[in-house]
């Protein structure tokens, strides 16, 4: 596409190129826009005056645009009118490609390890036109010695200026709809699943279930572990060696996977900067009773990164009749009051009393409580806000703000739209369901949220559900247990860095590991659902970004600037150091440079610092290498030959292949004592097992697949336990089972039948078929319940 440029004295530039207008919609993923700073493009705050073809979306702000304009005139000052007439357009186009949304591709700089081209990658026909008319401009455009060497030879020059990926050459990329159609929009795959990416922020944590900030300008963040430890992190993500808070001796929890007791929540007082107060929510044992305790602490007057443990004052204690459904959320809303979210007391179906705890306004369980903890140095530790809805109801506790709650796990306050403040102050919660549905609620004063009469939109207790006085408020969204079995409430994104995500409520499911989003339709008040997937292909191919996370999503968070995070773990045990904090990133569009800048207040540190070292990596993409060595045979397809070599098969012989769509990983040899390299290949026999889906090089773990009557299939995790895992691991030559994995931790074997369900072994059997089960091919489950194992050779079970 060509343009007209006026002679010196005129600054107007007319372009035929138009760029798509940015809209907040979801479109199929195709391209990979990237700037020369290795980050996504943006919409300039101030309109560009020179490279106007990229004024809507690209990689230049006004300051950069003016720098390129000055460069253009420095070059063109060397030419007369004839030179302007022939070459001004070529020079302007090539200079302005630094502003292209695909600048990193055009300049062959997709990663920081390669030198940036001095001239963008040109399509051969365009390069020939440029060389024929304006090759005299080449020394002014580039100081590359190789270009200087070949500039007089059109063929060699244009070959040198070609790109390995011809789709991105200029100007043909402008007319390539698969690249330009969806610029600046939130990307999605063909199923409508939003393509987002992650940035690892912290790791090595034991069930990290809360991350909060003190709102004091320091931009520190504090991460709580279920065992009762809270750690301080600085803005550069280094961790203080000394814990911020350590109440492990009094917190009631265990190493059992799925134990709901423990340190469950914390929040800082809105005026923490002045009163140094914070509040914590944890399980405790008093005599033979289990209770939840809400306590007030103060930060030490001598160290802003350590709590004064002697300052604890117990604000509230509530007896827990069972060990589950303990709630755990604390937050201060915009009204300045402390909100406490309690569970219904546990067991199943809220069996306490005639109507259950949740419907009983005289009980504190199954509620949203609202209390005033200000000015409590003398007198009562908390007061009742005068406008609480049931202060004049003699049959209700005055602390109750809303009721009919089962077990709200993770709630948040909407900061509101950055410009209009629309939505500000709304409290969103995820309420964990019983047998069928999980739900997202917006808390309303004095309202009944339905449990145990209802679960989601459906009736649970039919008699209560039919009661005309129920008057319950419905969730804004509910999803069935085929999608997940334990909702983890999230946040409405109101940060600065990723404008396209503004207004998205992002949440997840603890059991299925599914990330999800809701977006409100302002006209109808309804909420549109989109699943959130990790970016595929090149989507997350930016430095520092990853596209995978551990399955068990425990909690969500936002930092002081409003950016969004979540925490998950690979092993849901309070003693497993497999927890990671991730930052959510939109790779399609960022805020303009320096627009989201802030200067954290200084933090006086008296503890040693532990530098953050990322452990997670981008998967499913081989990073580009610019050097082009002679092609070598890859070992990715040689796993079969490796197996042949290891088993000592004669030339031409092949072992029997398992029928699976999952490519077997290469495995290091693991032989039993007395095993030699000349054994014959065993035939597939009923009851044989294999592990599939473990990471490369980890042959000791994976999804359990079983061979029966000529086919491979999976095993359902109902009743799956360590005894079952022991049978599998010993059958594969390991001495111990370290973990019985559930909930398709190692992926779903969707292309296989489920062959076994309700497996019960005592640990001594020679194979799973020898254990009790419902019968081969008989099951009542789905592939999201595929069982797995982690095996080992240690004499002791390892906490992983």
C-alpha positions in Angstrom: 0.0 0.0 0.0 1.4 3.4 -1.0 0.9 6.9 0.3 1.5 10.5 -0.7 4.0 12.7 1.1 4.2 16.4 0.7 7.5 18.2 0.0 9.4 19.9 2.8 7.2 22.4 4.6 4.2 20.2 4.7 3.7 17.7 7.6 0.6 16.0 6.4 0.8 12.3 5.7 -2.1 10.5 4.1 -2.3 6.8 4.4 -4.5 4.2 2.8 -3.9 1.7 5.6 -6.5 1.5 8.3 -6.1 -0.4 11.6 -9.0 -2.2 13.2 -10.7 -0.2 16.0 -10.2 -1.6 19.4 -13.3 -3.1 20.9 -13.9 -5.2 24.0 -14.9 -8.4 22.3 -13.6 -11.9 22.0 -12.2 -13.2 18.7 -10.5 -16.3 17.5 -6.7 -16.3 18.2 -4.4 -16.2 15.1 -1.6 -13.7 15.2 1.2 -12.8 17.7 1.6 -9.0 17.9 4.8 -8.0 19.7 6.8 -4.8 20.1 10.6 -4.3 20.1 10.5 -4.2 23.9 9.2 -7.8 23.7 5.8 -6.8 25.1 2.3 -6.6 23.5 1.2 -3.5 21.5 -1.0 -0.7 23.0 -3.3 2.2 22.1 -1.4 5.5 22.4 -2.7 8.0 24.9 -1.9 10.9 22.5 -2.5 10.6 18.8 0.5 10.0 16.7 1.3 12.7 14.1 4.0 11.0 12.0 3.4 7.2 11.8 -0.4 7.8 11.7 -1.1 4.4 10.2 -0.5 3.1 13.8 -2.3 5.8 15.7 -5.0 3.4 16.8 -2.9 0.5 17.9 0.8 -0.3 17.7 4.1 0.0 19.4 4.8 3.7 19.5 3.7 6.4 21.9 3.8 10.1 20.9 7.4 10.5 22.2 8.6 7.6 20.0 6.6 8.9 17.1 8.4 12.3 17.3 11.8 10.5 17.5 11.1 8.6 14.3 9.9 11.8 12.6 13.2 13.5 13.4 15.1 10.5 12.1 13.1 10.7 8.9 14.0 14.3 8.2 17.7 13.7 9.0 17.7 11.1 6.3 15.6 13.0 3.7 17.6 16.2 4.2 20.3 14.5 2.1 18.1 14.4 -1.0 16.8 16.9 -3.5 13.2 17.2 -4.8 13.7 14.2 -7.1 15.0 12.1 -4.2 11.9 13.1 -2.1 9.5 12.2 -4.9 11.0 8.8 -5.4 12.1 7.7 -1.9 10.2 9.6 0.8 7.4 7.0 0.9 9.8 4.1 1.1 11.9 5.7 3.9 8.8 6.7 5.9 7.3 3.2 5.6 10.4 1.4 6.8 11.1 3.8 9.6 7.5 3.5 10.9 7.6 -0.3 11.1 9.0 0.2 14.6 5.5 1.3 15.4 3.9 -1.8 13.8 2.0 -4.1 16.2 4.3 -6.8 14.7 7.6 -4.9 15.1 9.3 -7.7 16.8 8.6 -10.0 13.9 9.5 -7.4 11.2 12.8 -6.8 12.9 13.5 -10.4 13.7 13.6 -9.7 17.4 11.0 -12.1 19.0 13.3 -12.7 22.0 15.9 -10.6 23.8 18.9 -12.9 22.8 19.0 -11.9 19.2 20.3 -8.6 17.6 17.6 -6.3 16.1 17.6 -5.8 12.4 18.3 -2.3 11.2 15.8 -2.6 8.3 12.5 -4.5 8.7 11.9 -7.7 6.9 10.7 -6.9 3.3 8.7 -9.1 0.9 10.7 -9.8 -2.2 8.6 -7.8 -4.7 8.6 -4.7 -2.4 12.3 -5.1 -1.8 13.0 -5.1 -5.6 11.0 -1.9 -6.0 12.8 -0.3 -3.2 16.2 -1.3 -4.6 15.4 -0.2 -8.1 14.3 3.3 -6.9 16.0 4.1 -3.7 19.0 1.9 -2.9 20.9 5.2 -2.3 19.1 5.5 1.0 20.4 2.2 2.3 23.6 3.6 4.0 21.4 6.2 5.8 18.9 3.6 7.0 21.3 0.9 8.2 24.9 0.6 9.5 24.8 -3.2 9.2 28.2 -4.1 7.6 26.6 -7.1 5.7 24.0 -4.8 4.2 26.7 -2.4 3.1 28.5 -5.4 1.5 25.5 -6.6 -0.5 23.6 -3.4 -1.2 24.7 -3.2 -4.8 23.4 -6.7 -5.5 19.6 -6.7 -5.6 19.3 -10.5 -5.3 21.7 -10.8 -2.3 20.2 -7.8 -0.5 16.6 -8.9 -0.9 17.5 -12.4 0.2 19.2 -11.0 3.3 16.2 -8.8 4.1 13.7 -11.8 3.9 12.2 -13.2 7.0 12.2 -16.8 8.0 8.5 -16.4 8.6 7.3 -15.0 5.3 3.8 -14.2 6.7 5.3 -11.2 8.6 7.2 -9.6 5.7 6.3 -6.0 4.9 4.0 -4.9 3.3 2.1 -8.2 2.7 1.3 -8.7 6.4 -1.0 -5.6 6.1 -3.4 -7.5 3.8 -3.1 -10.8 5.7 -6.5 -11.0 7.5 -5.4 -13.8 9.8 -2.8 -11.3 11.2 -4.7 -8.0 11.2 -8.3 -8.9 11.7 -8.2 -9.3 15.4 -5.6 -6.8 16.5 -6.0 -5.4 20.0 -8.8 -7.7 21.0 -8.9 -10.3 23.7 -8.1 -13.5 21.9 -10.1 -16.7 22.0 -9.7 -20.2 20.5 -12.3 -21.8 18.2 -14.4 -22.9 21.3 -14.6 -19.3 22.6 -12.1 -19.9 25.4 -10.2 -16.7 26.3 -6.5 -17.0 25.6 -4.6 -15.5 28.6 -1.1 -16.0 29.9 0.6 -16.0 33.3 3.7 -14.7 35.0 5.1 -16.6 37.9 5.4 -14.4 41.0 6.2 -16.7 44.0 6.8 -20.5 44.5 7.6 -23.1 47.0 4.5 -22.3 49.2 2.5 -24.7 51.2 -1.2 -24.3 50.2 -1.0 -20.5 49.7 -4.6 -19.5 50.3 -4.5 -15.7 50.7 -2.5 -12.9 49.2 -3.2 -9.3 50.4 -1.6 -5.9 50.4 -1.4 -3.3 53.2 -2.6 -0.4 51.0 0.2 1.7 52.5 2.0 2.7 49.3 4.8 0.2 49.7 3.4 -2.3 47.2 4.5 -5.2 49.4 2.3 -8.3 49.2 1.7 -10.8 52.0 1.1 -14.5 51.2 -0.5 -16.8 53.8 0.1 -20.5 54.1 -2.5 -22.9 55.5 -0.2 -24.0 58.3 -0.2 -20.5 59.8 2.7 -18.7 58.3 2.5 -15.3 56.4 5.4 -14.2 54.3 6.4 -10.7 53.2 7.3 -10.1 49.5 8.8 -6.8 48.2 7.8 -5.2 44.9 10.8 -6.9 43.2 9.3 -10.2 44.4 12.1 -11.0 46.8 10.9 -12.7 50.0 11.9 -11.8 53.5 13.5 -14.7 55.3 11.7 -14.0 58.5 7.9 -14.6 58.5 5.6 -11.7 58.8 3.3 -13.8 61.1 3.8 -17.3 62.6 1.0 -18.8 64.5 1.6 -22.4 63.4 1.6 -23.7 67.1 -2.1 -22.7 67.5 -3.5 -23.2 64.0 -5.5 -26.4 63.7 -4.8 -28.3 60.5 -3.1 -31.5 59.2 -1.2 -32.8 56.2 -4.3 -34.6 54.9 -5.1 -33.6 51.3 -8.3 -31.6 51.3 -8.3 -30.7 55.0 -10.4 -27.5 55.2 -9.1 -26.4 58.6 -6.1 -24.1 59.1 -5.1 -20.5 58.6 -7.9 -19.4 56.3 -7.8 -15.6 55.8 -6.4 -12.2 56.7 -7.0 -8.6 55.8 -5.4 -5.3 56.7 -7.4 -2.5 58.3 -8.1 0.3 55.8 -6.2 2.7 58.1 -3.3 0.2 58.7 -0.8 2.8 57.7 -1.8 4.7 60.9 -3.0 2.0 63.3 -0.8 -1.0 62.2 -3.9 -3.3 62.6 -4.7 -6.5 60.7 -7.2 -9.3 61.2 -6.8 -13.1 60.8 -9.3 -16.0 60.5 -8.1 -19.5 61.6 -9.1 -22.8 63.0 -8.2 -23.6 66.6 -8.8 -26.4 69.1 -10.1 -25.4 72.5 -10.3 -28.4 74.8 -12.2 -31.0 72.7 -13.9 -28.3 70.6 -13.0 -27.1 67.2 -13.6 -23.4 66.6 -13.0 -20.7 64.1 -11.3 -17.6 65.5 -11.1 -14.1 64.3 -8.3 -12.1 65.9 -6.8 -8.7 65.7 -3.1 -8.2 65.6 -0.8 -5.2 65.3 2.4 -4.9 63.4 5.5 -4.3 65.5 6.4 -0.7 66.2 10.0 -1.6 65.5 9.7 -3.6 62.3 7.1 -3.0 59.7 7.6 -6.5 58.3 6.9 -8.4 61.5 3.6 -8.8 63.5 3.8 -8.2 67.3 2.5 -11.7 68.2 1.8 -10.5 71.8 -0.8 -8.0 70.4 -3.4 -10.6 69.5 -6.9 -9.9 70.7 -9.6 -12.5 70.0 -12.5 -10.6 68.3 -14.8 -13.5 67.8 -14.9 -17.3 68.2 -17.5 -19.7 66.8 -17.9 -23.4 67.6 -17.6 -25.7 64.5 -19.7 -28.9 64.7 -17.6 -30.5 62.0 -14.1 -30.1 60.5 -15.3 -28.9 57.0 -17.2 -25.8 55.7 -15.2 -23.4 57.9 -15.5 -20.3 55.6 -12.5 -18.2 55.9 -12.9 -14.8 54.1 -12.3 -11.5 55.9 -12.5 -8.2 54.1 -13.2 -4.5 54.6 -15.8 -3.1 52.3 -16.1 0.5 51.1 -18.3 1.3 54.2 -15.2 0.6 56.4 -16.8 -2.3 58.3 -15.3 -5.8 58.6 -17.1 -8.6 56.8 -16.7 -12.2 58.0 -17.9 -15.1 55.8 -18.6 -18.3 57.8 -19.5 -21.8 56.5 -22.6 -23.7 57.5 -20.8 -25.9 60.0 -19.9 -28.8 57.8 -21.0 -32.4 57.2 -23.4 -32.6 54.2 -26.8 -30.9 53.6 -26.5 -28.5 56.6 -28.2 -31.0 59.0 -28.1 -28.8 62.1 -31.5 -28.0 63.6 -34.9 -27.9 61.8 -33.8 -25.7 58.9 -30.0 -25.9 59.1 -27.6 -23.2 60.3 -27.6 -21.2 57.1 -31.4 -20.5 57.4 -31.2 -19.9 61.1 -30.6 -16.2 61.7 -29.9 -16.8 65.4 -26.7 -18.8 64.4 -23.5 -17.3 63.2 -22.7 -20.2 60.9 -23.6 -20.0 57.2 -23.7 -16.2 57.2 -22.1 -13.0 56.1 -21.4 -11.1 59.3 -20.7 -7.3 59.4 -19.1 -5.7 62.4 -17.4 -2.5 63.4 -13.9 -2.9 64.8 -12.9 0.8 64.9 -12.3 2.6 68.2 -12.1 -0.7 70.1 -9.1 0.1 72.4 -11.6 0.3 75.3 -14.9 -1.3 75.8 -16.2 -4.1 73.4 -13.8 -5.5 70.8 -16.5 -4.9 68.1 -19.7 -3.0 67.8 -22.8 -3.6 65.6 -23.2 -1.2 62.7 -26.5 0.7 63.4 -27.8 -0.1 59.9 -27.2 -3.9 60.0 -30.5 -5.4 58.7 -31.5 -7.5 61.7 -30.6 -5.3 64.6 -34.2 -5.0 65.6 -35.1 -8.7 65.0 -35.1 -10.4 68.4 -34.8 -13.8 66.8 -31.6 -12.9 64.9 -28.0 -12.2 65.7 -27.3 -8.5 65.1 -24.0 -9.3 63.4 -25.8 -11.0 60.5 -25.7 -9.0 57.2 -26.8 -11.8 54.9 -27.7 -15.5 55.3 -28.4 -18.8 53.4 -24.7 -19.3 52.8 -23.2 -22.8 52.4 -19.4 -22.2 52.4 -18.4 -19.0 50.6 -14.8 -19.5 49.5 -13.1 -16.3 48.5 -14.9 -13.0 48.1 -13.8 -9.6 46.8 -14.8 -6.0 46.6 -15.1 -4.4 43.1 -12.9 -1.3 42.8 -15.2 0.0 40.1 -14.5 1.1 36.6 -11.4 3.3 36.6 -13.2 6.1 34.7 -16.9 5.9 35.6 -16.6 4.0 39.0 -19.5 1.9 37.8 -19.7 -1.3 40.0 -17.7 0.2 42.8 -18.3 -1.5 46.2 -20.0 -4.7 45.0 -19.0 -7.8 46.9 -18.6 -10.9 44.8 -18.4 -14.4 46.3 -18.0 -18.0 45.2 -20.3 -20.3 47.2 -19.2 -24.0 47.2 -22.1 -26.3 46.3 -23.2 -29.7 47.6 -23.9 -32.3 44.9 -24.7 -30.6 41.7 -23.9 -26.9 41.4 -21.4 -24.2 42.2 -22.4 -20.5 42.2 -21.2 -16.9 42.1 -23.2 -14.4 44.2 -23.2 -10.6 44.7 -23.8 -9.9 48.3 -26.9 -7.9 49.1 -27.8 -6.5 52.5 -30.3 -8.6 54.5 -30.9 -11.1 51.7 -31.3 -14.8 51.8 -28.9 -16.7 49.5 -31.0 -19.8 49.5 -29.0 -22.6 51.1 -30.1 -25.3 52.1 -33.4 -24.8 50.3 -31.5 -24.2 47.0 -28.2 -25.1 45.4 -27.5 -22.8 42.5 -30.7 -22.2 40.7 -32.2 -25.6 41.6 -34.0 -26.9 44.7 -32.0 -29.0 47.2 -34.4 -29.3 50.1 -37.7 -29.5 48.2 -39.8 -28.7 51.3 -37.9 -25.6 52.1 -37.6 -24.6 48.5 -41.4 -24.6 48.2 -41.7 -22.2 51.2 -43.2 -19.0 50.0 -41.3 -17.0 52.6 -37.9 -18.1 51.3 -37.5 -14.9 49.2 -34.0 -15.8 48.2 -31.7 -13.9 45.8 -30.4 -16.0 42.9 -26.8 -16.3 41.9 -25.5 -14.3 38.9 -24.0 -17.6 37.6 -24.0 -21.3 38.5 -22.3 -24.2 36.9 -22.8 -28.0 37.2 -20.4 -30.5 38.7 -19.4 -31.7 35.2 -17.4 -28.4 35.0 -16.0 -28.5 38.6 -16.9 -29.3 42.1 -15.5 -26.5 44.3 -15.7 -22.9 43.2 -13.0 -20.4 44.1 -14.3 -16.9 44.0 -12.2 -14.3 42.2 -12.0 -10.6 41.4 -13.4 -8.1 38.9 -10.3 -6.9 37.0 -9.8 -3.2 37.5 -6.1 -2.9 37.0 -4.2 -0.6 34.7 -1.9 -2.8 32.7 -4.4 -4.8 30.6 -7.3 -2.5 29.5 -9.2 -5.2 27.6 -9.8 -7.1 30.9 -11.5 -4.3 32.6 -14.8 -5.5 34.1 -14.1 -9.2 33.7 -14.9 -11.2 36.8 -12.3 -14.0 36.8 -12.6 -17.0 39.1 -11.8 -20.7 39.1 -12.6 -24.2 40.4 -10.4 -25.9 43.0 -11.1 -29.4 41.9 -11.2 -29.2 38.1 -8.6 -26.5 37.8 -10.8 -24.6 35.4 -10.4 -20.8 35.1 -13.5 -18.9 34.1 -14.8 -15.4 33.5 -18.0 -13.5 33.6 -18.7 -10.1 31.9 -21.8 -8.1 32.6 -24.0 -6.9 29.8 -24.8 -3.4 31.0 -28.0 -3.2 29.0 -29.6 -6.4 30.3 -27.8 -6.9 33.6 -27.0 -10.5 32.6 -23.6 -12.1 32.8 -21.8 -13.7 29.8 -19.6 -16.7 30.5 -16.3 -17.5 28.9 -13.8 -20.1 29.9 -10.2 -19.0 30.3 -7.6 -21.1 28.7 -3.9 -20.7 28.6 -2.6 -19.3 25.4 -1.7 -21.7 22.6 1.0 -21.6 20.0 2.8 -18.3 20.0 0.2 -16.5 22.1 2.3 -16.5 25.3 5.7 -16.3 23.6 6.8 -13.2 25.5 9.8 -13.1 27.9 8.8 -14.2 31.4 5.3 -15.5 30.4 4.1 -19.0 30.8 0.9 -20.9 29.7 0.4 -23.5 32.4 -0.4 -23.8 36.1 -0.9 -26.3 38.9 -4.4 -27.7 39.0 -5.7 -26.9 42.5 -6.8 -23.2 42.4 -6.9 -22.1 46.0 -7.4 -18.4 45.9 -7.3 -15.2 43.9 -5.8 -11.8 44.8 -5.1 -8.3 43.6 -2.1 -6.2 44.4 -2.0 -2.6 45.5 -2.2 -1.4 41.9 -5.2 -3.6 41.2 -3.5 -6.3 39.0 -4.9 -9.8 39.3 -3.3 -13.0 40.7 -4.2 -16.5 41.7 -2.7 -19.2 43.8 -2.7 -22.9 43.0 -0.8 -26.0 44.1 0.0 -29.4 42.6 -0.7 -31.2 45.9 -3.6 -29.9 48.0 -1.9 -30.6 51.4 -1.0 -28.0 54.0 2.5 -29.4 54.2 3.3 -29.7 50.4 5.6 -26.9 49.1 4.2 -27.0 45.6 2.1 -23.8 45.7 2.7 -21.0 43.2 1.4 -17.5 42.9 0.6 -16.4 39.3 -0.1 -13.0 37.8 -2.8 -13.0 35.0 -1.6 -11.4 31.8 -3.5 -10.4 28.6 -1.1 -10.9 25.7 -3.2 -9.1 23.2 -2.9 -5.5 24.5 -1.2 -3.6 27.3 -1.4 -0.1 28.6 0.8 2.5 27.0 4.4 2.8 28.4 4.7 4.7 31.7 0.9 4.9 32.0 0.8 2.5 34.9 4.0 3.7 36.6 4.1 4.0 40.4 6.9 4.6 42.9 6.6 2.3 45.9 7.4 3.9 49.3 10.7 2.7 50.7 10.6 -0.4 53.0 13.1 -0.7 55.8 14.2 -4.3 55.9 15.7 -6.0 58.9 15.6 -9.6 57.6 17.6 -11.4 55.0 16.1 -11.4 51.5 15.5 -14.5 49.4 15.7 -13.6 45.7 12.9 -14.9 43.6 13.9 -17.6 41.1 11.1 -18.7 38.7 10.6 -22.4 38.3 7.8 -22.6 35.7 8.3 -22.6 32.0 6.4 -22.0 28.8 5.1 -25.3 27.3 4.1 -26.4 23.9 6.4 -24.1 22.0 9.9 -24.3 20.9 11.5 -20.9 21.3 12.9 -19.5 18.1 16.6 -19.8 17.4 18.1 -17.5 14.9 21.2 -19.5 14.2 20.6 -22.1 11.6 22.9 -25.1 12.2 22.8 -28.2 10.0 19.6 -30.1 10.8 20.2 -32.9 13.2 18.0 -35.9 13.8 15.6 -35.1 16.6 15.2 -37.4 19.5 11.6 -36.6 20.1 10.4 -39.3 17.7 13.1 -41.9 18.7 11.4 -43.2 21.9 10.5 -46.3 20.0 14.1 -46.9 18.9 15.3 -46.2 22.5 12.9 -48.9 23.7 14.1 -51.3 21.1 17.8 -50.7 22.1 17.0 -51.0 25.8 15.1 -54.3 25.4 17.7 -55.8 23.0 15.4 -56.6 20.1 16.9 -57.9 16.9 17.0 -55.6 13.9 13.7 -55.0 12.3 11.7 -56.2 15.4 9.4 -53.8 17.1 7.7 -54.0 20.4 3.9 -54.0 20.7 2.6 -50.4 20.6 0.0 -49.2 23.0 -3.1 -47.7 21.4 -3.1 -44.2 22.8 -3.3 -40.7 21.5 -0.7 -39.5 24.0 2.8 -39.7 22.8 4.9 -41.7 25.3 7.7 -39.7 27.0 11.2 -40.9 26.7 12.1 -42.7 29.8 15.4 -43.5 31.5 16.1 -47.2 32.0 14.7 -48.5 35.3 15.5 -52.2 35.7 14.8 -54.5 38.6 17.6 -56.5 40.2 18.8 -59.3 37.9 17.3 -57.7 34.8 19.5 -57.8 31.7 19.6 -56.0 28.4 18.8 -59.2 26.4 15.3 -59.8 27.7 12.6 -60.4 25.1 9.7 -58.0 24.8 6.7 -58.9 27.0 3.4 -59.3 25.2 0.5 -57.1 26.3 -1.4 -59.0 28.9 -4.6 -58.3 30.8 -3.9 -56.2 33.8 -0.8 -54.4 32.5 -0.5 -50.7 33.5 1.3 -47.7 32.2 1.7 -44.1 33.3 0.8 -41.3 30.8 0.8 -37.5 31.0 3.8 -36.9 33.4 6.2 -34.2 32.5 9.1 -35.0 30.2 11.7 -37.1 32.0 9.4 -38.0 34.9 8.5 -41.6 34.3 7.6 -42.1 37.9 4.2 -40.4 37.7 1.2 -40.1 35.4 -2.3 -41.0 34.7 -2.9 -44.8 35.3 -4.0 -46.6 32.1 -4.9 -50.3 32.2 -4.9 -52.9 29.5 -7.8 -55.3 29.3 -9.1 -57.5 26.5 -7.2 -55.8 23.7 -7.7 -52.1 24.7 -6.2 -49.5 27.0 -8.4 -47.6 29.3 -8.4 -45.3 32.4 -9.3 -45.8 36.0 -11.8 -43.6 37.9 -10.6 -42.0 41.1 -13.7 -42.9 43.2 -12.3 -44.6 46.3 -8.8 -44.2 44.8 -6.3 -44.3 47.7 -2.6 -45.0 48.5 -3.2 -48.7 48.7 -4.4 -48.7 45.1 -1.4 -46.6 44.1 0.9 -49.1 45.8 -0.3 -51.9 43.6 0.3 -49.9 40.4 3.7 -48.7 41.5 5.0 -52.1 42.5 3.7 -53.5 39.2 5.8 -51.0 37.4 8.9 -51.8 39.4 8.9 -49.1 42.0 9.1 -49.8 45.7 6.6 -47.3 47.0 3.7 -45.1 46.0 4.2 -41.5 47.1 0.8 -40.2 46.1 -2.6 -41.4 44.8 -3.5 -38.6 42.4 -7.1 -37.7 41.7 -9.2 -35.3 39.5 -7.2 -36.0 36.3 -4.1 -34.4 37.8 -2.1 -35.8 34.8 -4.7 -35.0 32.2 -7.8 -36.7 30.9 -7.7 -39.8 28.8 -10.7 -38.7 26.7 -10.0 -41.0 23.8 -10.0 -44.1 26.0 -12.8 -45.9 27.8 -13.0 -45.8 31.6 -12.4 -49.5 32.4 -12.4 -49.6 36.2 -14.4 -47.7 38.9 -14.6 -47.9 42.7 -11.3 -49.8 42.9 -10.5 -51.0 46.4 -7.2 -52.7 47.1 -5.5 -53.7 50.3 -2.1 -53.1 48.8 -0.9 -56.7 48.4 -2.5 -57.6 45.1 -0.4 -58.2 42.0 -2.6 -55.9 39.8 -5.7 -53.7 39.8 -7.9 -56.5 38.3 -7.3 -58.5 41.5 -8.8 -55.7 43.6 -12.4 -55.2 44.2 -14.1 -53.0 41.6 -17.5 -52.6 39.9 -16.5 -54.7 36.9 -14.6 -54.0 33.7 -16.2 -51.2 31.7 -18.9 -50.5 34.4 -18.6 -47.0 35.8 -20.5 -44.0 37.0 -17.9 -41.2 36.5 -16.2 -39.0 33.8 -12.6 -38.5 32.6 -12.1 -35.4 34.8 -11.9 -38.1 37.6 -9.1 -40.1 35.9 -6.8 -41.5 38.6 -3.0 -41.2 38.6 0.0 -42.0 40.8 3.4 -40.7 41.8 5.8 -43.6 42.5 9.3 -43.7 44.1 12.0 -45.9 45.5 12.3 -44.3 48.9 11.7 -46.4 52.0 9.6 -43.6 53.4 6.6 -41.8 52.0 7.7 -38.4 50.8 5.5 -35.3 51.4 5.2 -33.8 47.9 
